[in-house]
Amino acid sequence: MILTVTLNAALDVTYTVESLVPGATHRVLGVSQRAGGKGINVARVLHALGHPVLATGLASSAVLSDLTVPHSFASISGESRRTVTVVAEGEATLFNEPGPEVSAAEWLAFVDHFRSLAQDATVVALSGSMPPGVPPDGYAQLVSTVDCPTIVDTSGAALRHALAAHPDVVKPNADELREVTGLESPQAGASTLLRDGARAVVATLGPDGLLAVTERESWQLAPPGKLAGNPTGAGDACVAGIAAGLHTGAAWPALLREAVALSAAAVLHPVAGGFDTNAYAQLRANLPPARKAL
């Protein structure tokens, strides 16, 4: 079973408009509203692929009312945040609330809950920001209790602290990698994260695809051309691909192929947490093998 963790669950609202103009009034062409947060999006992708998955984390009951993937969340007294995504002309603009204050007692209760669930996990994927009140080393606390492979997808201080627990994979995007290391080169930035504790780094580089770096080798694979759509769920689909690869024991080139196909297909889906099944099948069949990076 793959266990996904969302410490800062949200009610995701996605608006589609023709164009986004600051200071103007916009007619909304389409709207979607459902439970969200990065780990929940990862779980949705894995569930759609038929992998055994369980979503956990911290959330108020109202957010989870329509969540159809298997889940076991710890409740909190505060109301979970909302996120608003405005999609226009193939670009997405996000508005993310910080999340409710989590008490020390709520955090300790979740750590116990997580430990119990993680005993049956083959892979644990921990994704997204941490709400106020969660200790800065919250991800490190969780990773350090797990015996199976772990994936951490976060940024800033949360990522820096997580490295101390030696997660098996960290997945920053290009901006997050640059922010946490101060380096422009993704290869150099990934090498820095390895030195600081990660066992492997998968950097998402937008149209340039994925760069995977381990202590011994590195690979790179990109989708065939720039894709127009909603890119907000691409990173989560990438994590789902990595988790699926670790769950099945895939080698890195095959794991990257799956992650690129899923993340690209997610851009073509209107809402984060889903992917275009036809595009996924075509990409999976036609992508070249990942190449060794210099």
RAGI-V661548 format. One record per backbone hydrogen bond with DSSP energy under -1.0 kcal/mol. CO is the residue of the C=O (numbers start at 1). NH is the residue of the N-H. Records with the same first field share a line. If there is no record, write none. Layout:
# RAGI-V661548
CO->NH  NH
This chain:
# RAGI-V661548
1->122  123
2->54
3->125
4->56
5->127
6->58
10->36
11->83
12->34
13->85
14->32
15->87
16->29  30
21->24
30->16
32->14
34->12
36->10
37->41
38->42
39->43
40->44
41->45
42->46
43->47
44->48
45->49
46->51
47->50
52->2
54->4
55->72
56->6
57->74
58->9
64->67
70->55
74->59
81->11
82->97
83->13
84->95
85->15
86->93
87->17
88->91
91->88
93->86
95->84
103->107
104->108
105->109
106->110
107->111
108->112
109->113
110->114
111->115
112->116
113->117
114->118
117->120
118->121
123->3
124->151
125->5
126->153
131->134
132->102
135->138
137->141
138->142
139->143
140->144
142->145
143->146
149->124
150->169
151->126
152->171
153->128
155->159
156->160
157->161
158->162
159->163
161->164
162->165
163->166
167->199
169->152
170->202
172->204
173->177
174->178
175->179
176->180
177->181
178->182
185->189
186->190
187->191
188->192
189->193
190->194
191->195
192->196
193->198
194->197
200->170
201->213
203->211
204->174
205->208
206->209
209->205
210->221
211->203
212->219
213->201
217->214
218->293
219->212
220->291
221->210
223->225
231->234
233->237
234->238
235->239
236->240
237->241
238->242
239->243
240->244
241->245
242->246
243->247
244->248
245->250
251->255
252->256
253->257
254->258
255->259
256->260
257->261
258->262
259->263
260->264
261->265
262->266
263->267
265->276
266->269
267->230
271->274
276->280
277->281
278->282
279->283
280->284
281->285
282->286
283->287
291->220
